[in-house]
Amino acid sequence: MRSYIALAATAVVLAGCAAQPFTSHYTDPLPGFWWGALHGLIAPFSLIGSFFDPSIRAYAAPNAGWWYDLGFVIGLAALFSGGASRYPN
């Protein structure tokens, strides 16, 4: 059990050191709410594609912040909550 905790703690520490690209390289407007919603809808497919092509990302690293995150979560919810209405109460 302790080895699993040590492994998880090591993974969290190493993930905290991951670098993000600088936003100063981008001259276009950063992705906002609507791009976040689109990326949320296609995130599972982007994840599968990223196994074969490392340049494919499921989440836009330089984004507009909170609005992009909200759109991303709404896009994921719209994709995965469709099966909830399949079985009526």
Buried (B, 14 or more C-beta within 10 A) or exposed (E): EEEEEEEEEEEEEEEEEEEEEEEEEEEEEBBBBEBBBBBBBEBEEBEEBEEEEEEEEBBBEBBBEEBBBBBBEBBBEEBEEEEEEEEEE
